[in-house]
């Protein structure tokens, strides 16, 4: 068990909440499709859910991570051993322009796995992590060995699993029952997440005097929209399968952004087809995360699934101009750099850890794509210059 030093107590740091007794109200079980099992203490909602089990190395930002639409369909493991210290904002909290204070209107993950939790102590906190999960029907497990689970996922690759949380006096489900639940659920790559994360109709944000940028919304984070609005461009949010209009409400569309989202990029055929239209290729374009993968597919390149993905706030990126930055990332698919030959796209950034392609651009300077998140919520914002370059291209076109 973690123990606080006298110094930490003196300056007011939180000590971990005492471990729950073995007869806690809820028990929790995680069962992976390869037969690996973890038992711990349940919290949040008493529920059973199947999803792809992944891990994030971020030390902070759990409210932003849990509301990131890119995590839709996944059970999220936090490698940082203690969560909940600064609580959760009020339900429905929004910023000055009406966007969600977090990354979407609710929790997107199907389950939460943590080593331990603690009571919140923060001026803006309205509720605890446990209460938030319970309100939104999301199960969580604490008290399992998240280090062993993460090492297993790194060695074997991400797998589907089932998280089962129920009253402790209900008994413990057997492996056969849990394996059957996984087998009856659709594979992650086959699920249609757009009905859950994409808007159903266009929405225009921003001032009437600002140039309009269309955002093909496959589950874009609210902070990406804020990053554009902060740079004085208006944002036209479009459903993922919507045609990018030349004009909207009498205003000319002057740029295009394709943001993040969940699932296999090859399943988004309508978006890929729309991005390949000649008229859209003339627009200044920025792709982020899933958006990079979709733009690559639209130009004839290929994508593939990573063994365990990149999820965290400490990912090193090398740019072709010699810079190295730390970025926030959340993706399980990547673009095959060898497939860029003949597409008119050139590599722009790479990951020094595994050599994966982190960014590309076109020779004319109209297109930029980055696998990481330049908005940095949560995480560092060193790559905010990517938005600046994109907005400068939009204004030049204006």
Phi and psi in degrees as a GROMACS rama.xvg file:
@    title "Ramachandran Plot"
@    xaxis  label "Phi"
@    yaxis  label "Psi"
@TYPE xy
-68.8554  141.763  UNK-2
-126.183  136.053  UNK-3
-80.4522  139.279  UNK-4
-79.8232  159.797  UNK-5
-55.7098  -34.8374  UNK-6
-63.7684  -44.6412  UNK-7
-63.7  -37.7658  UNK-8
-66.7746  -38.6843  UNK-9
-64.2837  -36.8261  UNK-10
-91.2954  3.25726  UNK-11
93.0103  14.9806  UNK-12
-70.0875  151.082  UNK-13
-75.5437  139.321  UNK-14
-94.0338  153.391  UNK-15
-59.3391  145.322  UNK-16
-62.6902  137.942  UNK-17
-54.3744  145.69  UNK-18
-59.0373  141.324  UNK-19
-69.5965  145.705  UNK-20
-64.6877  159.645  UNK-21
-64.3047  -21.54  UNK-22
-98.1441  35.7638  UNK-23
-56.8839  160.515  UNK-24
-61.0753  -34.4473  UNK-25
-121.763  144.441  UNK-26
-114.447  155.644  UNK-27
-135.242  143.032  UNK-28
-134.044  133.335  UNK-29
-112.422  126.385  UNK-30
-125.934  125.55  UNK-31
-95.2201  154.138  UNK-32
-66.0349  -14.747  UNK-33
-87.8344  5.4369  UNK-34
96.31  -3.61322  UNK-35
-76.3488  139.078  UNK-36
-130.741  142.127  UNK-37
-132.172  130.587  UNK-38
-116.531  138.381  UNK-39
-154.995  -154.148  UNK-40
-103.238  126.897  UNK-41
-78.8735  150.69  UNK-42
-150.771  171.284  UNK-43
78.0145  -134.019  UNK-44
-90.8318  144.095  UNK-45
-79.8584  103.351  UNK-46
-160.116  164.979  UNK-47
-122.56  134.452  UNK-48
-147.019  142.248  UNK-49
-108.234  137.409  UNK-50
-166.542  176.841  UNK-51
-81.0787  126.325  UNK-52
-89.3304  120.845  UNK-53
-132.523  171.621  UNK-54
-133.54  151.591  UNK-55
-124.878  140.829  UNK-56
-95.7734  7.91502  UNK-57
-66.9123  141.17  UNK-58
-90.9372  -22.9153  UNK-59
-135.066  177.44  UNK-60
82.004  27.5403  UNK-61
-64.9713  -32.762  UNK-62
-64.3834  -39.2585  UNK-63
-67.2758  -41.6056  UNK-64
-63.4255  -44.2492  UNK-65
-67.1121  -24.7982  UNK-66
-100.704  5.36609  UNK-67
-74.6464  118.15  UNK-68
-59.9453  -18.9798  UNK-69
-63.4535  -20.6519  UNK-70
-88.0943  4.2775  UNK-71
-57.2149  133.147  UNK-72
86.4416  5.59359  UNK-73
-121.589  152.261  UNK-74
-101.763  119.023  UNK-75
-101.078  125.614  UNK-76
-99.3643  127.243  UNK-77
-97.2902  121.441  UNK-78
-76.4238  -25.752  UNK-79
-66.3076  132.489  UNK-80
-77.8175  -9.5429  UNK-81
-140.394  120.277  UNK-82
-122.616  159.267  UNK-83
103.655  -1.41492  UNK-84
-66.625  -27.2975  UNK-85
-113.001  16.1205  UNK-86
65.6372  -152.116  UNK-87
-140.796  140.875  UNK-88
-63.5196  168.437  UNK-89
-61.1939  152.9  UNK-90
-61.4503  135.505  UNK-91
74.7093  13.0103  UNK-92
-62.9699  134.697  UNK-93
-133.384  159.057  UNK-94
-87.4388  -171.506  UNK-95
-64.4899  -27.0236  UNK-96
-96.696  -0.953668  UNK-97
99.7811  3.53553  UNK-98
-80.2536  153.609  UNK-99
-56.8451  139.859  UNK-100
-62.7847  -34.086  UNK-101
-92.7538  -156.421  UNK-102
-89.9606  -13.1219  UNK-103
-161.17  -173.168  UNK-104
-84.1166  0.973608  UNK-105
-172.857  178.285  UNK-106
-68.2287  134.123  UNK-107
-102.346  -26.1251  UNK-108
-72.6581  160.835  UNK-109
-95.6819  -9.4022  UNK-110
-172.843  158.438  UNK-111
-129.151  132.352  UNK-112
-123.071  122.49  UNK-113
-138.995  157.435  UNK-114
-75.3398  -41.7025  UNK-115
-162.365  163.188  UNK-116
-128.764  163.939  UNK-117
-141.09  164.949  UNK-118
-71.2281  144.406  UNK-119
-77.0414  150.232  UNK-120
-149.037  84.5782  UNK-121
-153.954  141.652  UNK-122
-60.6519  -30.1215  UNK-123
-96.3027  1.43374  UNK-124
-76.2011  133.802  UNK-125
-110.002  -15.232  UNK-126
-164.565  167.47  UNK-127
-87.6617  163.792  UNK-128
-58.4965  -42.0653  UNK-129
-61.4388  -44.997  UNK-130
-64.8997  -39.16  UNK-131
-61.3462  -48.8493  UNK-132
-60.7079  -41.1641  UNK-133
-63.0961  -42.6879  UNK-134
-61.2768  -33.8619  UNK-135
-101.515  8.65572  UNK-136
72.9644  27.5137  UNK-137
-106.893  126.604  UNK-138
-81.5918  149.829  UNK-139
-138.62  156.966  UNK-140
-131.987  133.349  UNK-141
-122.426  164.167  UNK-142
87.4822  6.75259  UNK-143
-96.2472  165.259  UNK-144
-83.383  88.4282  UNK-145
-68.5904  -24.7819  UNK-146
-64.7952  -46.5755  UNK-147
-65.1095  -39.5043  UNK-148
-63.0232  -44.042  UNK-149
-64.1308  -43.6042  UNK-150
-61.4798  -36.6211  UNK-151
-64.512  -43.7609  UNK-152
-67.9669  -35.819  UNK-153
-66.4764  -36.7073  UNK-154
-78.6506  -42.0653  UNK-155
-99.5453  -17.7988  UNK-156
93.4163  162.55  UNK-157
-63.7742  142.897  UNK-158
-134.963  161.921  UNK-159
-77.2194  152.309  UNK-160
-151.995  172.165  UNK-161
-125.663  132.008  UNK-162
-104.567  128.772  UNK-163
-128.838  115.631  UNK-164
-122.793  129.44  UNK-165
-154.965  164.969  UNK-166
-54.3099  140.108  UNK-167
-60.0168  -30.7426  UNK-168
-82.113  4.1201  UNK-169
-81.9233  -9.21785  UNK-170
88.9996  169.82  UNK-171
-104.895  129.947  UNK-172
-69.1661  147.948  UNK-173
-82.3066  162.985  UNK-174
-61.1447  -38.3484  UNK-175
-62.7814  -42.5671  UNK-176
-62.7948  -43.5129  UNK-177
-70.8114  -38.0909  UNK-178
-62.776  -36.3852  UNK-179
-65.8141  -38.0986  UNK-180
-62.5079  -40.0136  UNK-181
-66.5723  -44.8583  UNK-182
-62.7126  -30.5079  UNK-183
-83.3748  -10.4785  UNK-184
-91.3326  150.234  UNK-185
-67.6745  152.381  UNK-186
-66.4058  150.594  UNK-187
-55.9505  -45.1049  UNK-188
-68.0604  -16.9681  UNK-189
-95.9037  -7.82717  UNK-190
-78.1558  146.468  UNK-191
-99.1481  97.2439  UNK-192
-86.132  -15.9746  UNK-193
-63.802  -31.7068  UNK-194
-64.3187  -21.0793  UNK-195
-97.7678  -26.1994  UNK-196
-117.621  -18.5231  UNK-197
-92.5243  147.176  UNK-198
-68.738  158.187  UNK-199
-95.0104  -15.2535  UNK-200
-150.32  160.173  UNK-201
-67.3195  147.782  UNK-202
-138.634  135.154  UNK-203
-109.189  126.272  UNK-204
-116.636  147.76  UNK-205
112.542  178.278  UNK-206
-80.7934  152.179  UNK-207
-67.2339  -20.2432  UNK-208
-91.1273  -5.82872  UNK-209
-89.5593  146.669  UNK-210
-63.8266  145.803  UNK-211
-94.3222  130.199  UNK-212
-113.736  126.48  UNK-213
-82.8119  135.969  UNK-214
-117.157  111.648  UNK-215
-75.5888  110.082  UNK-216
-94.7371  104.744  UNK-217
-104.279  19.5489  UNK-218
116.261  39.1159  UNK-219
-67.5906  143.952  UNK-220
-72.298  145.592  UNK-221
-61.7949  -31.4423  UNK-222
-69.9461  -24.425  UNK-223
-68.7747  -42.8702  UNK-224
-62.3946  -42.2356  UNK-225
-61.8999  -38.2071  UNK-226
-60.9844  -36.2257  UNK-227
-72.8568  -46.3836  UNK-228
-61.4902  -36.6042  UNK-229
-64.2507  -23.7274  UNK-230
-97.383  18.8255  UNK-231
62.9579  45.9416  UNK-232
-123.652  145.999  UNK-233
-82.8565  149.012  UNK-234
-119.178  121.517  UNK-235
-102.686  101.659  UNK-236
-82.7833  123.764  UNK-237
-117.539  146.279  UNK-238
-56.9319  152.131  UNK-239
-56.8847  -28.5426  UNK-240
-105.467  18.1888  UNK-241
-88.1793  144.275  UNK-242
-69.7857  137.247  UNK-243
-76.5937  114.348  UNK-244
-77.9282  154.784  UNK-245
-71.3634  -36.8796  UNK-246
-136.603  153.161  UNK-247
-139.904  121.961  UNK-248
52.2752  39.9692  UNK-249
82.1515  -1.20168  UNK-250
-106.399  137.437  UNK-251
-74.7548  135.208  UNK-252
-82.6305  124.258  UNK-253
-115.161  -3.44853  UNK-254
-160.794  167.37  UNK-255
-139.352  131.125  UNK-256
-125.783  135.99  UNK-257
-119.9  117.399  UNK-258
-100.644  -158.799  UNK-259
-76.7693  175.77  UNK-260
167.291  173.077  UNK-261
-92.4801  166.141  UNK-262
90.193  -178.042  UNK-263
-79.2815  121.247  UNK-264
-59.7629  -29.0075  UNK-265
-67.1162  -15.4723  UNK-266
-79.6733  -11.4579  UNK-267
-97.0202  59.4116  UNK-268
-57.1681  -41.7913  UNK-269
-60.9011  -39.5784  UNK-270
-68.2615  -42.8614  UNK-271
-60.9938  -43.3581  UNK-272
-63.5372  -41.6714  UNK-273
-65.8039  -39.5066  UNK-274
-68.6059  -21.4267  UNK-275
-84.8364  -6.92969  UNK-276
-64.7809  136.396  UNK-277
-54.431  -38.182  UNK-278
-62.2758  -37.3649  UNK-279
-74.4399  -26.8143  UNK-280
-68.097  -18.4732  UNK-281
-83.2804  -14.2994  UNK-282
-81.3925  142.476  UNK-283
-55.77  128.655  UNK-284
-132.466  138.46  UNK-285
-127.908  128.103  UNK-286
-112.892  134.581  UNK-287
-126.607  125.394  UNK-288
60.4387  -113.736  UNK-289
-55.1054  -33.4624  UNK-290
-60.5614  -36.4867  UNK-291
-62.4631  -44.512  UNK-292
-64.4338  -40.6552  UNK-293
-68.2037  -40.3973  UNK-294
-64.2738  -38.2176  UNK-295
-63.5186  -44.257  UNK-296
-64.0087  -37.08  UNK-297
-66.0978  -24.7273  UNK-298
-95.7097  1.81249  UNK-299
100.246  5.42934  UNK-300
-82.9873  -178.856  UNK-301
-123.013  154.343  UNK-302
-120.829  162.025  UNK-303
-148.313  161.396  UNK-304
-89.6588  130.459  UNK-305
-74.8729  157.732  UNK-306
-62.0912  -47.681  UNK-307
-139.237  4.51646  UNK-308
77.3413  178.232  UNK-309
-121.459  111.853  UNK-310
-140.954  114.012  UNK-311
161.089  -174.012  UNK-312
-117.314  14.2324  UNK-313
-129.673  39.6859  UNK-314
-92.1606  125.407  UNK-315
-84.0236  132.294  UNK-316
-125.283  130.399  UNK-317
-102.374  127.312  UNK-318
-98.507  156.366  UNK-319
-66.8617  -17.8003  UNK-320
-86.9335  6.02043  UNK-321
99.5703  -7.69396  UNK-322
-78.6258  150.406  UNK-323
-127.428  127.085  UNK-324
-125.63  157.437  UNK-325
-101.44  128.971  UNK-326
-132.802  160.663  UNK-327
-88.2751  137.911  UNK-328
-139.255  155.963  UNK-329
-159.191  87.5865  UNK-330
-154.699  148.531  UNK-331
-113.672  -4.41734  UNK-332
-122.29  159.035  UNK-333
-146.349  166.41  UNK-334
-94.8597  133.879  UNK-335
-73.7729  113.189  UNK-336
-62.0738  -31.0391  UNK-337
-65.7408  -23.6236  UNK-338
-80.8752  -3.42324  UNK-339
-74.373  -17.4904  UNK-340
-57.1959  127.39  UNK-341
83.8786  0.953745  UNK-342
-95.1191  -12.3433  UNK-343
83.9916  3.46558  UNK-344
-104.854  144.527  UNK-345
-126.285  143.811  UNK-346
-59.2033  145.173  UNK-347
-126.739  -30.1417  UNK-348
-151.392  148.806  UNK-349
-135.756  162.743  UNK-350
-99.2399  117.296  UNK-351
-70.2346  -15.8667  UNK-352
-73.5936  -43.1573  UNK-353
-131.489  3.08463  UNK-354
77.0288  7.43022  UNK-355
-70.0707  154.377  UNK-356
-74.7598  124.349  UNK-357
-107.092  -11.4226  UNK-358
-172.432  152.862  UNK-359
-147.058  168.492  UNK-360
-149.779  168.035  UNK-361
-98.9574  163.862  UNK-362
-65.941  -27.6227  UNK-363
-82.0352  -11.7806  UNK-364
82.2766  13.0546  UNK-365
-89.7756  -15.7988  UNK-366
-127.721  130.81  UNK-367
-127.209  140.569  UNK-368
-140.486  139.26  UNK-369
-139.294  133.006  UNK-370
-75.2808  -31.8  UNK-371
-81.9268  -177.445  UNK-372
-110.111  100.614  UNK-373
-67.6182  -18.9281  UNK-374
-72.6473  -24.7817  UNK-375
59.4139  47.2062  UNK-376
-128.511  100.975  UNK-377
-82.1739  165.703  UNK-378
120.965  179.839  UNK-379
-69.5546  154.937  UNK-380
-117.429  31.1098  UNK-381
-64.1778  -26.4789  UNK-382
-94.7022  18.5993  UNK-383
-60.4486  -19.3263  UNK-384
-61.3198  -21.8183  UNK-385
-62.8384  -43.5524  UNK-386
-62.6625  -40.5098  UNK-387
-61.1382  -43.5164  UNK-388
-62.8536  -44.2874  UNK-389
-62.5314  -47.5904  UNK-390
-65.1039  -34.566  UNK-391
-63.0723  -39.898  UNK-392
-64.2221  -39.7027  UNK-393
-63.3596  -43.5383  UNK-394
-68.879  -35.4188  UNK-395
-64.03  -36.2657  UNK-396
-69.2198  -31.7075  UNK-397
